[in-house]
Amino acid sequence: MFDIYGHRGYPVRFPENSMASFNYTIQHGADGIETDVQQTIDGALVIMHDELIDRTTNGNGWIKDMTLAELHQYQLVNGEQVPLLADVLDLLAPTGIQLNLEFKTSKVHYPGIEAAVHQLVMAKKMAGRTVYSSFDADTLRRLHTVAPHQPLALLTTKTGEIPKFDALRPILSALHVEHYQPQIDFPQRLWTVDDPLEIRSAMGDTNVAGIITDDFERAMQIRQSRLAMRA
């Protein structure tokens, strides 16, 4: 099965990691959504890619230094507040869509975020459709401890030898790579794949289980065309 994940929803049409972006992605048939989780100083689990809010809101500062109330003083460009993880899980739960949840812990480690996220994912009955990913090896090890049966994926920009992967392989279900690694016999998902030629190539590569893309609709059209040609 080759899965197509909307990267932070559908950022070619909506603000990234917004509820509007997620809603559209669900309603238009993507296989999954890739998004990012961070934590405020008072323990709220929120959805944003950057550790700083400067790029995607009308405010500035570090999420780690803000309470949820302080964070919610600011808005995304469409007027939405930064979403809570709980709200996104509630949106996804009634659907069949998959979730790739990236832990943004490479620059900031939020104490207890692994257990807190998994507890919420379990409570919202989304564990069976969720894969956890991170660049941070320690985060993945902690996740394996608190959620030993949950699919885990290592994110990497490296090519060739990937020492983190060699050490973590026993606890991983997939490798999330910027470029396909044909020498690695292991399920891979590629990010962020937007060029049509690269999308077609990924669909033909051995061990590629899916892509994460800013334009899931284009990727779905390419997949449908390939299937039609085989029919």
C-alpha positions as CSV (number, residue, x, y, z in Angstrom):
1,M,0.0,0.0,0.0
2,F,1.3,3.4,-1.0
3,D,0.0,6.1,1.3
4,I,-0.3,9.9,0.6
5,Y,0.0,12.1,3.6
6,G,-0.9,15.8,3.5
7,H,2.1,17.7,4.9
8,R,0.7,19.9,7.8
9,G,-2.7,19.4,6.0
10,Y,-2.9,21.2,2.6
11,P,-0.5,24.2,2.8
12,V,-0.8,25.1,-0.9
13,R,-4.3,26.4,-0.1
14,F,-4.6,26.9,3.6
15,P,-2.3,28.0,6.5
16,E,-0.2,25.1,7.5
17,N,-1.3,23.1,10.6
18,S,-4.6,24.9,10.7
19,M,-8.0,23.3,11.3
20,A,-9.1,24.6,7.9
21,S,-6.2,22.8,6.3
22,F,-6.9,19.6,8.2
23,N,-10.6,19.7,7.4
24,Y,-10.0,20.1,3.7
25,T,-7.5,17.2,3.7
26,I,-9.9,14.9,5.4
27,Q,-12.8,15.9,3.2
28,H,-10.9,15.4,0.0
29,G,-9.6,11.9,0.6
30,A,-6.0,11.9,1.6
31,D,-4.8,8.7,3.2
32,G,-3.2,10.6,6.1
33,I,-2.2,13.9,7.7
34,E,1.3,14.7,8.9
35,T,1.5,17.3,11.7
36,D,3.7,18.5,14.6
37,V,3.2,18.5,18.3
38,Q,4.7,20.9,20.9
39,Q,4.0,21.8,24.5
40,T,3.3,25.0,26.3
41,I,4.8,25.8,29.7
42,D,1.6,24.8,31.4
43,G,1.5,21.4,29.6
44,A,-1.0,22.1,26.8
45,L,-0.2,20.0,23.7
46,V,-0.5,22.2,20.6
47,I,0.0,21.8,16.9
48,M,2.8,23.9,15.3
49,H,5.9,23.1,13.3
50,D,8.3,25.7,14.6
51,E,9.3,26.1,18.2
52,L,8.9,29.8,17.8
53,I,5.5,31.2,16.7
54,D,7.0,34.1,14.7
55,R,6.7,32.6,11.2
56,T,3.1,31.4,11.3
57,T,1.3,33.7,13.7
58,N,1.0,37.4,14.4
59,G,3.0,37.0,17.6
60,N,6.5,36.1,18.5
61,G,8.3,34.0,21.1
62,W,8.9,30.4,22.1
63,I,6.0,28.0,22.7
64,K,7.9,26.5,25.6
65,D,7.8,29.9,27.4
66,M,4.1,30.5,27.0
67,T,1.0,29.4,28.7
68,L,-1.9,28.2,26.5
69,A,-3.7,31.4,27.3
70,E,-0.7,33.5,26.2
71,L,-0.3,31.5,23.0
72,H,-4.0,31.9,22.2
73,Q,-3.7,35.7,22.2
74,Y,-2.2,35.2,18.7
75,Q,-3.7,33.9,15.5
76,L,-2.7,32.2,12.3
77,V,-3.1,34.2,9.1
78,N,-6.7,33.0,8.7
79,G,-7.6,34.2,12.2
80,E,-7.6,30.7,13.8
81,Q,-5.9,30.1,17.1
82,V,-3.0,27.6,17.2
83,P,-4.9,24.2,17.4
84,L,-4.8,21.9,20.3
85,L,-3.8,18.3,19.7
86,A,-7.0,17.2,21.3
87,D,-9.1,19.2,18.8
88,V,-7.2,17.6,15.8
89,L,-7.6,14.1,17.3
90,D,-11.4,14.8,17.7
91,L,-11.5,15.9,14.1
92,L,-9.7,12.8,12.8
93,A,-11.3,10.2,15.1
94,P,-14.6,9.7,13.2
95,T,-12.8,9.3,9.9
96,G,-10.5,6.5,8.6
97,I,-7.6,8.9,8.0
98,Q,-4.1,8.1,9.4
99,L,-2.0,10.4,11.4
100,N,1.7,10.9,11.4
101,L,2.5,12.9,14.5
102,E,6.0,14.4,14.7
103,F,7.5,15.2,18.1
104,K,9.4,18.5,17.7
105,T,12.0,17.7,20.4
106,S,15.3,18.2,18.5
107,K,15.7,21.8,19.8
108,V,13.5,21.7,22.9
109,H,12.7,18.7,24.9
110,Y,9.4,19.1,26.6
111,P,9.4,17.1,29.9
112,G,6.9,14.3,29.7
113,I,5.6,15.0,26.3
114,E,5.9,11.4,25.1
115,A,3.7,10.0,27.8
116,A,1.2,12.9,27.6
117,V,0.7,12.6,23.9
118,H,0.3,8.9,23.9
119,Q,-2.2,9.1,26.8
120,L,-4.3,11.6,24.8
121,V,-4.0,9.5,21.5
122,M,-5.2,6.5,23.4
123,A,-8.1,8.4,25.0
124,K,-9.2,9.7,21.6
125,K,-9.0,6.1,20.2
126,M,-6.5,7.1,17.5
127,A,-3.6,4.8,18.5
128,G,-4.5,2.3,15.8
129,R,-4.1,4.9,13.0
130,T,-1.1,6.9,14.4
131,V,2.6,6.7,13.8
132,Y,4.9,8.7,15.9
133,S,8.0,10.2,14.3
134,S,11.0,12.3,15.4
135,F,14.5,13.4,14.5
136,D,15.4,12.8,18.1
137,A,16.6,9.3,19.0
138,D,16.0,9.8,22.8
139,T,12.4,10.8,22.1
140,L,11.9,7.6,20.1
141,R,13.4,5.5,22.8
142,R,11.1,7.1,25.4
143,L,8.1,6.6,23.1
144,H,9.0,2.9,22.8
145,T,9.0,2.7,26.6
146,V,5.6,4.4,27.2
147,A,4.0,2.9,24.0
148,P,5.9,-0.3,23.1
149,H,3.3,-1.3,20.5
150,Q,3.0,2.0,18.7
151,P,4.6,2.4,15.2
152,L,7.7,4.6,15.4
153,A,9.6,6.3,12.6
154,L,13.0,8.0,12.5
155,L,13.2,11.3,10.5
156,T,16.5,12.0,8.8
157,T,18.0,14.2,6.2
158,K,21.0,11.9,5.8
159,T,21.9,9.6,3.0
160,G,24.0,6.6,3.0
161,E,25.0,5.4,6.4
162,I,22.5,6.5,9.1
163,P,24.0,5.7,12.5
164,K,20.8,6.6,14.4
165,F,18.8,4.2,12.2
166,D,21.2,1.3,12.8
167,A,20.8,1.8,16.6
168,L,17.1,2.3,16.5
169,R,16.0,-0.2,13.9
170,P,14.7,-2.8,16.3
171,I,12.0,-0.4,17.6
172,L,11.1,1.3,14.3
173,S,8.4,0.5,11.8
174,A,9.6,2.9,9.2
175,L,12.3,5.4,8.2
176,H,11.1,8.9,7.1
177,V,13.7,10.2,4.7
178,E,14.2,13.3,2.6
179,H,15.5,11.1,-0.2
180,Y,14.9,7.5,-1.0
181,Q,17.6,5.2,0.3
182,P,17.6,2.1,-2.1
183,Q,20.4,0.5,-0.1
184,I,18.2,0.2,3.0
185,D,15.8,-2.7,3.0
186,F,13.2,-1.1,5.3
187,P,9.9,0.6,4.8
188,Q,10.4,4.3,3.9
189,R,8.2,7.3,3.7
190,L,9.6,10.3,1.7
191,W,9.2,14.0,2.6
192,T,8.4,16.6,1.3
193,V,7.7,15.3,-2.2
194,D,5.9,17.8,-4.4
195,D,7.5,17.5,-7.9
196,P,5.4,15.3,-10.2
197,L,8.4,13.4,-11.5
198,E,9.6,12.7,-7.9
199,I,6.1,11.6,-6.9
200,R,6.0,9.1,-9.9
201,S,9.5,7.9,-9.1
202,A,8.6,7.3,-5.4
203,M,5.5,5.3,-6.4
204,G,7.8,2.9,-8.3
205,D,10.6,2.6,-5.7
206,T,10.9,-0.6,-3.8
207,N,10.3,-0.2,0.0
208,V,8.6,3.2,-0.4
209,A,5.5,2.9,1.7
210,G,4.3,6.5,1.0
211,I,5.0,10.2,0.7
212,I,4.4,13.3,2.7
213,T,3.5,16.1,0.3
214,D,2.3,19.8,0.4
215,D,-0.1,19.0,-2.5
216,F,-1.8,15.7,-1.7
217,E,-4.5,16.3,-4.4
218,R,-1.8,16.3,-7.2
219,A,-0.2,13.2,-5.7
220,M,-3.6,11.4,-5.6
221,Q,-4.2,12.3,-9.2
222,I,-0.8,10.8,-10.2
223,R,-1.5,7.6,-8.2
224,Q,-5.0,7.3,-9.8
225,S,-3.5,7.7,-13.3
226,R,-0.9,5.0,-12.6
227,L,-3.6,2.6,-11.4
228,A,-5.8,3.3,-14.4
229,M,-2.8,2.5,-16.7
230,R,-2.5,-0.9,-15.1
231,A,-6.1,-1.7,-15.3
